[in-house]
Amino acid sequence: MYKQKADELNLSQTRYWNLLLHMVDGKSEIDDSRFFFAKDGKTNAKAELSATIDALFKEKVFDDNSTACKFPARKAWLEEKLNITSFPKVICSEYDKIFKRLDPKSVTLVFPAAHINSPASMFGHTFLRINSGYNSKLLSYAINYAADVNADKTNGVVFAIKGLFGGYYGRYSLLPYYEKLKEYRDTEKRDIWEYDLNLTQEETLKMVRHIWELNGTHSYYYFFTENCSYNMLWLIEVARPSIHMREYFSYQVAPLETVHVAKLEKILTNNNFRPSKRTTLLKYEELLEDKYIQIPIELVKSEITIKNILDNKDIDSQQKKYIIEASVEFLEYSYSKNDMTKEMYLELFHNFSKARASLGKGEKLNIKIPPNPIDSHRGVRITTGFGFRESESIGFLGIRPVYHDLEDSNYGFLRGTQIEFMNFNFSYLDSELEVENATILSIVSLAQRSNFFKSISWRTKFGWDKNSLDSTTNFIGTVGVGFSWGNKLGYFYSMIDPLFYLDGKFKSAVGGSLGIIFDKYPYMNSNFEITKRFYDTGDNQWLIKASQNFRISQNIQLKFNYDYKERKGKLGDGKESTYGIALNYYF
């Protein structure tokens, strides 16, 4: 009777049923057979609906392993739509226990920003927090989706390749929120942005029921598409089916873009910033006097004792407080990197905390909230411009689907980071259309060194450009390393870049670069880099590039640039200078 009524109402074709099955164009994205009752349930929504009704009425067990206990969202929806009151009674002890612990009231979208030294994390990440009735959000639970692999113990290249082509399963997990904060904010040094969603308590309950249905299931994980952020969108749409977030995406889903889309769907309310260990320690570097800046490191390394600080009458009270507070932060950071044993950590933590308490109340650490990522430029960029190359007029046109470079405004982005895929730029000169560059992949991490962080900068690029000795477009591959230092005005970097070119034959070279970027003001940034290359042919080459960039609005940028290249060819040595003006539009 109920299956006939379901057919009459055409329930299997409703949006909500297809959301529960994660159906896209008639095929579920869940790749675990345990998620389906019908043999063809992955591709047949109607058969799966019928089989679900049968399974709920023909329970074989009546505990946590029953259909009703495993699929509470399906059961609740069918009871509502078909007015069913006669499903067999079951006892869902585990579900009830977890549900009581969660005490779901509302939902927050959490965005851990980029990790300065991790290419896989430069996109950022998103997960959901199920807010409970507790006053402290730390006692709430986080819903996460990630590849089922230990990235720290897996070769980075292998991890990237397998992640691109679905070489791993992805799984949902439910963890206390404070554990996720420890992972992202403390261990990985990533600032956390929290965006509250305007979902009602009933909509939150729908989400939680569906999360339970996904417990233990797996799907193939794809770094660009079916990734962490994309799978959060399913949960939000299940909570409120009138939301259509997934339809904004096709070829890639960048975590920050999902935050932008949530804003477009008008489901964001309040936001909150949680600084990382890195941000906190950098603040202490500002507050500590130069002569005391090394003391927290010496304390953590037990090169001096906390008594030396407390008994030193030359150090004023507030500086002592900053020293010990910074020592606690650096101690926790060092322990997260496995730089000490647990016993040593606990002993030092006890000593530092006791010493800090003895000094009484101090000034509150006032960390300035950085620009909100939601106000940053969007991921896709179209460029149009014109200029002069050796006194001849030239036009430019480009498109980049992903995502950010150093000449873009860094408003809302982590300073010194760049990650680009499939960046194409064309020029029109002398009635000919040419490829200026076609970047497959470019990643840059210019991590400024400081007292607490002795980071190495690095960058890599694979694609085609016109920077080689001749004026043709050749394939280049390079991976370079170096160092960077900075202050509030900007930052300076030096890099060594081994590289190779393919221009019909293999050519190798080593480049040394010096660069400086001024980015103090949110509406503009100035970039300058000079490079000297030494080729295996005995030739050498100077390359200079400079740009002045203005952020006209969130998604419009005006750019003035200069590009100088030394050339060597059949006609002898020469040079090539290009002056240009371009307009970047982001969407």
C-alpha atoms as one frame of an Amber mdcrd trajectory, in Angstrom:
protein
   0.000   0.000   0.000   2.726   2.461   0.999   4.876   1.629  -2.019   1.888
   2.269  -4.269   1.253   5.596  -2.551   4.939   6.488  -2.951   4.635   5.801
  -6.690   1.494   7.917  -6.936   3.284  10.791  -5.207   6.384  10.159  -7.345
   8.514  10.367  -4.197  11.519   8.695  -5.802  11.957  11.688  -8.113  11.705
  14.333  -5.404  14.762  16.445  -4.668  14.942  15.365  -1.028  15.034  11.630
  -1.785  17.772  12.189  -4.333  19.669  14.276  -1.779  19.454  11.455   0.740
  20.928   9.101  -1.881  23.526  11.662  -3.068  22.174  11.176  -6.574  23.582
  13.228  -9.468  22.096  12.628 -12.930  20.628   9.314 -11.834  23.754   7.927
 -10.124  24.721   8.085  -6.466  28.132   9.401  -5.497  28.216   6.988  -2.555
  30.458   4.096  -3.572  29.648   1.745  -0.679  27.161  -1.050  -1.356  26.114
  -1.067   2.327  24.399   2.267   1.734  21.815   0.678  -0.589  19.055  -1.904
  -0.144  18.282  -2.504  -3.830  20.913  -4.226  -5.977  20.713  -1.354  -8.434
  20.067   1.256  -5.736  23.112   3.269  -6.767  21.513   4.039 -10.118  17.794
   3.445  -9.498  16.188   5.859  -7.024  12.757   4.251  -7.392  14.014   0.749
  -6.685  15.950   2.024  -3.669  12.835   3.739  -2.285  10.799   0.572  -2.627
  13.545  -1.552  -1.066  13.898   0.907   1.819  10.189   0.690   2.635  10.417
  -3.116   2.587  13.481  -3.099   4.828  11.827  -0.796   7.364   8.700  -2.937
   7.563  10.546  -6.278   7.544  13.098  -5.666  10.289  15.087  -8.781  11.178
  16.743  -7.263  14.239  15.413  -4.555  16.515  18.569  -2.997  17.951  21.314
  -0.711  16.627  21.724  -2.962  13.585  18.136  -2.485  12.430  17.293  -0.527
   9.295  15.471   2.156  11.268  18.491   2.721  13.526  20.932   2.886  10.603
  18.764   5.128   8.415  16.836   7.548  10.661  16.618  10.280   7.992  14.981
   7.966   5.461  12.594   6.650   8.100  11.581  10.119   9.346  10.951  11.384
   5.809   8.877   8.355   4.780   6.803   8.621   7.971   6.074  12.242   7.121
   5.339  11.842   3.415   3.357   8.587   3.627   1.826   9.165   7.066   3.245
   5.863   8.327   2.660   5.040  12.002   3.150   1.270  11.907   6.901   0.770
  11.439   8.189  -1.899  13.867   9.530  -0.493  17.121  13.296  -0.676  17.534
  15.744   0.369  20.240  18.580   2.554  18.892  20.820   2.756  21.949  23.969
   3.956  20.164  22.141   6.516  18.027  20.249   7.860  21.030  23.480   8.132
  23.035  25.272  10.042  20.280  22.229  12.210  19.623  22.020  13.140  23.300
  25.733  13.926  23.355  25.437  16.116  20.256  22.346  17.943  21.529  22.035
  19.559  18.060  20.804  23.149  18.038  22.484  24.883  15.077  25.296  24.553
  12.532  28.503  26.481  11.850  30.595  26.286   8.682  34.270  26.189   9.713
  37.061  27.310   7.378  40.662  26.562   8.415  42.691  28.903   6.205  45.765
  27.968   4.184  48.785  26.214   5.661  51.870  28.187   4.603  54.126  25.153
   4.000  51.664  22.513   2.806  50.660  22.461  -0.888  47.738  20.140  -0.225
  46.407  22.579   2.385  46.870  25.900   0.593  43.292  25.739  -0.637  42.126
  25.690   2.959  39.509  23.254   4.217  35.898  23.296   5.359  33.922  21.208
   7.798  30.771  21.643   9.882  30.306  22.112  13.603  27.087  20.901  15.192
  26.431  23.400  17.966  24.960  22.016  21.157  23.232  23.645  24.097  26.547
  24.000  25.920  27.902  27.504  26.422  31.347  26.488  25.190  31.587  25.746
  21.471  34.655  23.618  22.223  32.297  20.956  23.609  30.400  20.751  20.315
  31.173  18.161  17.640  32.679  18.550  14.188  31.602  16.747  11.020  34.547
  16.230   8.698  35.146  14.525   5.362  38.652  13.565   4.275  40.676  11.040
   2.310  41.210   7.873   4.315  45.000   8.104   4.333  47.738   9.299   6.642
  49.172  12.146   4.574  52.127  12.539   6.964  53.294   8.992   6.205  52.544
   9.055   2.488  54.845  10.363  -0.223  53.625  13.842  -1.161  53.747  13.199
  -4.921  51.907   9.893  -4.561  49.323  11.522  -2.317  48.723  14.332  -4.830
  48.429  12.027  -7.856  46.153   9.502  -6.182  44.072  12.334  -4.732  43.578
  13.820  -8.201  42.352  10.560  -9.730  40.242   9.045  -6.949  42.924   6.756
  -5.555  41.596   7.011  -2.008  38.310   6.504  -0.273  36.826   9.494   1.509
  35.000   9.060   4.804  32.920  11.167   7.139  33.991  11.423  10.751  32.481
  12.826  13.938  34.973  14.297  16.414  34.924  16.734  19.346  35.456  20.242
  18.016  38.417  20.893  20.307  40.257  18.006  18.613  39.776  19.568  15.173
  40.983  22.903  16.549  44.067  21.190  17.921  44.716  19.623  14.518  44.261
  22.698  12.341  44.911  25.690  14.603  47.723  24.320  16.756  49.495  21.537
  14.869  49.088  22.890  11.325  49.318  26.582  12.303  46.128  27.514  10.437
  43.855  30.376  11.424  40.228  29.329  11.858  37.185  31.202  10.581  33.744
  30.169  11.839  30.590  31.136   9.917  27.269  30.483  11.643  24.497  29.218
   9.348  20.884  30.305   9.712  19.599  26.721   9.762  16.772  26.118  12.236
  16.964  23.478  14.947  14.648  21.209  12.922  16.867  21.594   9.854  19.870
  20.810  12.026  18.139  17.637  13.201  17.618  16.591   9.577  21.317  17.069
   8.932  22.317  15.016  11.970  20.007  12.154  11.011  21.597  12.006   7.568
  25.110  12.224   8.984  24.323   9.116  10.994  23.278   7.317   7.790  26.674
   8.073   6.276  28.492   6.646   9.282  30.973   4.000   8.116  30.274   4.471
   4.409  32.884   5.506   1.879  33.112   7.241  -1.481  35.989   7.869  -3.826
  37.858  11.036  -2.884  38.844  13.495  -5.621  41.030  16.458  -4.682  39.325
  18.929  -7.041  35.712  17.747  -7.101  34.362  15.238  -4.581  36.520  16.609
  -1.784  36.080  17.795   1.808  34.138  20.941   0.961  31.924  19.423  -1.697
  30.687  16.725   0.665  29.744  19.333   3.244  27.388  20.832   0.643  25.342
  17.623   0.563  24.728  17.930   4.310  23.649  21.564   4.085  21.250  20.802
   1.219  19.772  17.839   3.090  19.105  20.176   6.016  17.399  22.716   3.735
  16.588  21.360   0.242  15.758  24.828  -1.098  19.500  25.565  -0.979  21.352
  24.719  -4.217  25.024  25.140  -3.387  26.446  22.288  -5.476  25.056  23.779
  -8.679  27.589  26.610  -8.470  30.408  24.139  -9.147  31.384  21.951 -12.069
  35.075  21.222 -12.642  36.444  22.105  -9.173  35.317  22.872  -5.636  37.742
  25.081  -3.704  36.984  25.333   0.043  37.005  29.133   0.073  34.609  29.161
  -2.878  32.079  27.179  -0.835  32.180  29.973   1.757  31.534  32.530  -0.997
  28.628  30.405  -2.245  27.174  30.151   1.256  27.181  33.947   1.309  25.445
  34.069  -2.079  22.797  31.659  -0.782  22.280  34.047   2.167  22.695  31.399
   4.852  25.561  33.031   6.774  24.912  35.047   9.904  27.694  35.720  12.422
  31.382  34.944  11.996  34.240  34.403  14.437  38.040  34.303  14.132  40.303
  31.933  16.073  44.015  32.708  15.667  46.450  29.864  15.147  49.481  29.090
  17.294  51.560  30.734  14.569  49.529  33.948  14.655  49.622  34.027  18.459
  53.380  33.517  18.656  53.999  36.176  16.019  51.986  38.577  18.188  54.225
  37.808  21.155  57.236  38.548  18.971  55.819  42.057  18.534  55.236  42.509
  22.267  58.540  41.125  23.564  61.491  43.465  23.751  64.367  42.458  21.480
  66.622  41.502  24.376  64.030  38.988  25.636  62.946  37.520  22.314  65.054
  34.338  22.656  64.065  33.562  26.232  60.871  31.530  25.477  62.886  29.217
  23.203  65.614  28.863  25.844  62.994  28.023  28.467  61.361  25.359  26.311
  64.761  23.849  25.539  65.550  23.936  29.287  68.651  26.006  28.642  67.483
  28.282  31.458  64.932  27.743  34.223  61.732  29.622  34.913  63.253  30.694
  38.270  65.882  32.670  36.346  63.089  34.791  34.887  61.045  35.203  38.054
  64.088  36.266  40.092  65.429  38.686  37.465  64.625  42.176  38.764  65.784
  43.802  35.518  62.760  42.393  33.664  59.574  44.349  34.346  56.446  42.514
  35.394  54.538  42.764  32.085  57.522  41.535  30.057  57.833  38.559  32.413
  54.175  37.761  31.774  54.670  37.968  28.008  57.802  35.794  28.225  56.051
  33.034  30.162  52.856  33.195  28.078  54.912  32.950  24.897  56.833  30.050
  26.444  53.583  28.156  27.041  52.481  28.736  23.449  55.866  27.707  22.033
  55.934  24.670  24.331  52.579  23.461  22.988  53.719  24.114  19.426  56.967
  22.204  19.997  55.105  19.275  21.534  52.714  19.149  18.577  55.772  18.682
  16.324  57.007  15.802  18.517  60.076  17.766  19.588  59.838  16.408  23.134
  58.402  13.589  25.207  55.018  13.811  26.867  56.636  13.670  30.294  58.909
  16.618  29.506  55.987  18.584  28.077  53.800  18.032  31.146  56.582  18.982
  33.537  57.398  22.202  31.690  53.739  23.075  31.207  53.142  22.716  34.942
  56.160  24.859  35.804  55.297  27.584  33.272  51.622  27.714  34.267  52.458
  27.911  37.965  54.979  30.680  37.316  52.517  32.656  35.205  49.806  32.371
  37.864  52.194  33.758  40.472  52.526  37.004  38.490  48.842  37.849  38.628
  46.611  39.346  35.960  48.263  40.951  32.927  47.266  42.722  29.750  44.972
  40.798  27.429  46.593  39.658  24.208  45.000  41.812  21.537  45.391  40.062
  18.192  44.084  42.153  15.333  41.494  40.286  13.282  42.824  39.933   9.717
  40.692  40.588   6.628  37.852  38.091   6.378  38.372  35.489   3.602  34.748
  35.962   2.613  35.715  39.433   1.374  38.586  38.129  -0.782  38.451  37.851
  -4.556  36.725  34.849  -6.155  38.632  31.935  -7.667  38.166  32.300 -11.451
  40.031  35.162 -13.114  39.684  36.715 -16.569  42.363  39.159 -17.710  42.282
  41.633 -20.557  44.910  44.246 -21.292  47.156  46.015 -23.747  50.633  47.506
 -23.851  53.836  47.874 -25.833  56.592  45.390 -26.598  59.663  47.012 -28.068
  57.540  49.985 -29.201  54.908  47.785 -30.893  51.391  47.658 -29.492  50.299
  44.322 -28.057  47.057  42.956 -26.606  46.594  40.405 -23.838  43.837  38.000
 -22.869  43.929  35.378 -20.142  41.851  33.030 -18.034  42.715  31.207 -14.833
  40.143  28.876 -13.267  42.097  28.429 -10.003  42.829  30.398  -7.781  45.342
  33.015  -6.490  48.816  34.414  -7.240  51.186  36.859  -5.572  50.164  39.724
  -7.866  46.490  39.336  -6.944  45.294  41.248  -3.923  46.113  39.161  -0.847
  43.114  40.631   1.009  41.642  37.639   2.880  44.437  35.306   1.746  47.482
  34.085   3.623  50.454  36.282   2.843  53.132  34.777   0.593  51.034  31.956
  -0.862  50.187  31.208  -4.466  48.466  28.242  -6.061  47.424  28.192  -9.713
  46.126  25.491 -12.038  45.633  25.849 -15.777  46.519  29.522 -16.084  46.410
  30.556 -19.783  47.576  33.915 -21.123  47.612  34.901 -24.808  49.097  37.856
 -26.653  48.137  39.466 -29.968  51.042  41.102 -31.820  51.612  41.714 -35.534
  48.287  40.036 -36.384  49.414  36.830 -34.647  47.932  35.175 -31.583  50.566
  33.560 -29.369  50.651  31.738 -26.047  52.488  33.872 -23.495  52.225  31.193
 -20.843  50.155  28.116 -20.116  50.731  27.062 -16.536  49.645  23.578 -15.568
  50.628  24.041 -11.952  52.305  26.808  -9.985  52.659  26.773  -6.189  54.560
  29.322  -4.121  55.119  29.375  -0.371  57.088  32.400   0.807  57.052  31.823
   4.558  58.580  34.720   6.410  61.191  33.621   8.933  60.924  34.835  12.512
  62.298  34.117  15.947  59.897  31.231  16.535  59.524  29.983  12.949  62.598
  29.154  10.857  60.570  28.330   7.755  62.019  27.537   4.329  60.362  29.141
   1.305  59.824  27.162  -1.876  58.080  27.329  -5.220  57.381  25.090  -8.171
  56.071  25.573 -11.692  55.248  23.277 -14.613  53.910  24.605 -17.909  54.857
  26.728 -20.895  56.237  30.267 -20.924  58.390  32.648 -22.999  61.124  33.251
 -20.441  63.787  31.089 -22.124  66.688  32.511 -24.127  64.782  32.480 -27.394
  61.411  34.181 -27.860  59.366  31.009 -28.385  56.982  29.397 -25.925  58.737
  26.409 -24.333  57.877  23.895 -21.627  59.475  24.555 -18.230  59.710  22.623
 -15.003  61.241  24.016 -11.841  61.334  23.444  -8.084  63.156  26.079  -6.043
  63.942  26.845  -2.414  64.947  29.933  -0.468  64.195  32.228   2.437  61.866
  35.122   3.159  61.765  37.865   5.791  59.110  40.488   6.342  57.407  43.129
   8.454  54.146  45.066   8.333  55.262  47.005   5.277  56.024  43.984   3.095
  58.437  41.098   2.658  61.658  40.231   0.878  62.698  36.839  -0.505  65.663
  35.134  -2.138  65.317  31.920  -4.154  67.455  29.368  -5.973  65.511  27.693
  -8.796  66.963  24.697 -10.689  64.952  24.309 -13.902  64.746  22.660 -17.275
  63.383  23.774 -20.638  62.206  21.716 -23.599  62.557  23.580 -26.877  63.091
  20.597 -29.128  65.876  19.435 -26.860  66.508  19.381 -23.144  68.158  22.429
 -21.538  68.872  22.918 -17.854  69.656  26.014 -15.852  69.885  27.430 -12.354
  68.286  30.749 -11.471  68.916  33.011  -8.537  66.160  35.484  -7.676  65.648
  38.393  -5.328  62.197  39.796  -4.823  60.273  42.235  -2.697  56.547  42.725
  -2.208  54.960  45.735  -0.486  51.484  44.860   0.764  50.807  47.032   3.801
  47.720  48.650   2.327  44.647  46.531   1.498  43.887  48.421  -1.721  47.277
  47.916  -3.402  50.432  45.826  -3.602  53.749  46.319  -5.382  55.810  43.388
  -6.667  59.388  43.344  -7.953  61.677  40.417  -8.835  65.058  40.208 -10.541
  66.503  36.880 -11.701  69.864  35.791 -13.067  69.905  32.431 -14.887  72.894
  30.303 -15.783  72.288  27.734 -18.547  74.166  24.501 -19.194  75.102  25.934
 -22.611  77.283  28.531 -20.912  74.792  31.327 -21.587  73.320  33.516 -18.867
  70.233  35.693 -18.784  68.660  38.522 -16.799  64.914  38.544 -16.149  63.127
  41.440 -14.431  59.449  41.804 -13.675  57.561  44.457 -11.754  53.908  45.212
 -11.180  51.783  47.766  -9.391  48.370  46.375  -8.531  45.262  48.186  -7.298
  42.226  46.492  -5.738  39.363  48.498  -7.237  36.705  46.325  -5.599  36.418
  42.811  -4.201  36.498  41.249  -7.675  38.133  43.892  -9.876  41.858  44.641
 -10.014  43.827  47.128 -12.101  47.405  46.104 -12.882  50.391  47.974 -14.340
  53.331  45.767 -15.209  56.823  45.795 -16.684  58.638  42.725 -18.019  62.271
  42.581 -19.180  63.971  39.558 -20.753  67.430  39.110 -22.218  67.349  37.138
 -25.465  69.921  35.186 -27.453  69.224  33.880 -30.932  70.275  33.685 -34.547
  70.227  37.453 -34.872  72.535  37.881 -31.901  72.028  39.046 -28.352  69.127
  41.317 -27.599  66.555  42.353 -25.079  62.798  42.487 -24.846  60.843  44.966
 -22.747  57.081  44.875 -22.314  54.949  47.545 -20.664  51.327  46.726 -20.001
  48.107  47.613 -18.266  45.510  44.967 -17.477  42.132  44.572 -15.842  41.454
  41.427 -13.805  37.907  40.305 -13.128  37.212  37.517 -10.628  34.078  35.419
 -10.362
